[in-house]
């Protein structure tokens, strides 16, 4: 499908993700990934902060409010808590979390897992998989739209984790 992959290898696509446990026959599956030059702990603090803001195009999905650039010292995410906040509104719910390793949430029928994979030399792969049960045409549009927004989000999280690390 158009827009279903960005920045991921074949091995990262075939691995299992926590979101797979929530949608057994998805019509939308999209994978995104980025290498972050920071240890997993530093990346995790940024991923966990997605609860505060979307970290993509703030002018579009956060009504012009800037996503926080500094860490705010949030407690570890918990199942049942809000997944994110956009435009001043709480959105979605956290459905699975393994602190330091993965955060999975749901928003409007889509399930998404952020997975951290430590690499050598303080590098971390930040992977995102989105799954959803919807029509094929809606899946195509959502895949392309998600590619644009998720790519920006992952690049912003990468930039912030690397900046904080150095």
C-alpha positions as CSV (number, residue, x, y, z in Angstrom):
1,X,0.0,0.0,0.0
2,X,1.2,3.5,-0.7
3,X,2.7,5.2,2.3
4,X,2.8,2.1,4.5
5,X,6.6,2.1,5.0
6,X,9.2,4.7,5.9
7,X,12.6,4.2,7.4
8,X,12.1,0.5,8.3
9,X,13.9,-2.6,7.2
10,X,12.2,-5.9,6.1
11,X,13.2,-7.4,9.5
12,X,11.5,-4.5,11.4
13,X,8.3,-5.1,9.4
14,X,8.0,-8.8,10.1
15,X,8.6,-8.5,13.9
16,X,5.6,-8.5,16.2
17,X,4.4,-5.3,17.8
18,X,2.1,-4.9,20.8
19,X,-0.5,-3.2,18.6
20,X,-0.9,-6.5,16.7
21,X,-2.6,-8.0,19.8
22,X,-5.5,-5.5,19.5
23,X,-6.4,-5.7,15.8
24,X,-6.2,-9.3,14.4
25,X,-7.1,-8.6,10.8
26,X,-6.0,-5.0,10.1
27,X,-6.8,-3.4,6.7
28,X,-4.2,-0.7,7.6
29,X,-0.7,-1.6,8.6
30,X,1.9,1.1,8.5
31,X,5.5,1.0,9.8
32,X,7.8,4.0,10.5
33,X,11.3,4.0,11.9
34,X,14.3,6.3,12.7
35,X,17.8,5.8,14.2
36,X,18.4,8.0,17.1
37,X,21.9,8.8,18.3
38,X,21.0,8.5,21.9
39,X,20.6,5.6,24.4
40,X,17.1,4.0,24.8
41,X,16.6,5.7,28.2
42,X,16.9,9.2,26.6
43,X,14.6,8.2,23.7
44,X,12.1,6.7,26.1
45,X,11.7,10.0,28.0
46,X,10.7,11.7,24.8
47,X,8.3,8.9,23.7
48,X,6.6,9.0,27.1
49,X,6.1,12.7,26.7
50,X,3.9,12.1,23.7
51,X,1.1,12.1,26.3
52,X,1.5,15.9,26.4
53,X,1.5,16.8,22.7
54,X,1.7,15.2,19.3
55,X,5.2,16.4,18.4
56,X,4.4,16.5,14.6
57,X,3.2,19.6,12.8
58,X,2.0,21.7,15.8
59,X,0.4,24.3,13.6
60,X,-1.9,21.6,12.2
61,X,-2.5,19.0,14.8
62,X,-1.9,21.1,18.0
63,X,-3.8,24.2,16.9
64,X,-0.5,26.2,16.9
65,X,0.5,25.2,20.4
66,X,4.2,24.2,20.5
67,X,4.9,20.7,21.7
68,X,7.2,20.9,24.8
69,X,10.9,21.0,24.0
70,X,12.1,20.4,27.5
71,X,11.4,17.3,29.6
72,X,8.8,17.9,32.2
73,X,9.4,14.9,34.5
74,X,6.2,12.9,33.9
75,X,5.7,9.7,35.9
76,X,5.9,6.5,33.9
77,X,2.8,6.0,31.6
78,X,0.1,3.6,32.8
79,X,-2.5,1.6,31.0
80,X,-5.8,3.5,30.9
81,X,-4.2,7.0,30.9
82,X,-4.6,9.4,28.0
83,X,-2.4,8.6,25.1
84,X,-1.8,12.1,23.9
85,X,-3.1,15.7,23.9
86,X,-3.6,17.7,20.8
87,X,-5.2,21.1,20.5
88,X,-5.8,21.2,24.3
89,X,-7.9,18.0,24.1
90,X,-7.0,14.6,25.6
91,X,-7.1,11.9,23.0
92,X,-7.0,8.2,23.1
93,X,-5.9,5.7,25.8
94,X,-2.7,3.8,26.6
95,X,-3.5,0.1,26.2
96,X,-0.1,-1.4,26.8
97,X,3.2,-0.2,28.2
98,X,6.6,-1.7,29.1
99,X,8.6,1.2,30.5
100,X,11.7,1.9,28.5
101,X,10.7,-0.5,25.8
102,X,7.3,0.2,24.3
103,X,4.2,2.4,24.5
104,X,1.0,1.4,22.8
105,X,-2.1,3.5,22.5
106,X,-5.4,3.8,20.6
107,X,-7.0,6.9,19.0
108,X,-10.2,6.8,17.0
109,X,-9.9,3.0,16.3
110,X,-6.3,3.0,15.3
111,X,-3.7,1.3,17.5
112,X,-0.1,2.3,17.5
113,X,3.0,1.0,19.1
114,X,6.2,2.9,19.7
115,X,9.0,0.4,20.2
116,X,12.6,1.1,21.2
117,X,15.3,-1.2,20.0
118,X,18.8,-0.4,21.5
119,X,21.7,-0.7,19.1
120,X,25.4,-0.4,19.5
121,X,27.2,2.8,20.6
122,X,24.2,4.5,22.3
123,X,22.0,4.4,19.2
124,X,18.3,3.4,19.4
125,X,15.9,2.4,16.7
126,X,12.6,4.1,17.3
127,X,9.9,2.1,15.5
128,X,6.3,2.9,15.1
129,X,3.6,0.6,13.8
130,X,0.0,1.6,13.2
131,X,-2.8,-0.9,12.7
132,X,-6.5,-0.3,12.1
133,X,-9.6,-2.1,10.8
134,X,-11.2,0.2,8.1
135,X,-12.2,0.2,4.5
136,X,-9.4,-0.3,1.9
137,X,-9.9,3.3,0.5
138,X,-9.9,4.8,3.9
139,X,-6.8,2.8,4.8
140,X,-5.0,4.2,1.7
141,X,-5.8,7.8,2.7
142,X,-4.9,7.2,6.4
143,X,-1.6,5.6,5.4
144,X,-0.5,8.5,3.4
145,X,-1.7,11.1,6.0
146,X,-0.1,9.1,8.8
147,X,3.2,8.9,6.8
148,X,3.4,12.7,6.7
149,X,2.5,13.3,10.4
150,X,4.3,10.3,11.9
151,X,7.5,11.0,9.9
152,X,7.6,14.6,11.3
153,X,6.8,13.2,14.8
154,X,9.6,10.7,14.8
155,X,12.1,13.2,13.4
156,X,11.1,15.7,16.1
157,X,11.5,13.1,18.9
158,X,14.9,12.1,17.4
159,X,16.1,15.7,17.3
160,X,15.0,16.4,20.9
161,X,16.5,13.1,22.3
162,X,19.8,13.8,20.5
163,X,19.9,17.4,21.5
164,X,19.3,16.5,25.2
165,X,21.9,13.7,25.0
166,X,24.6,16.0,23.7
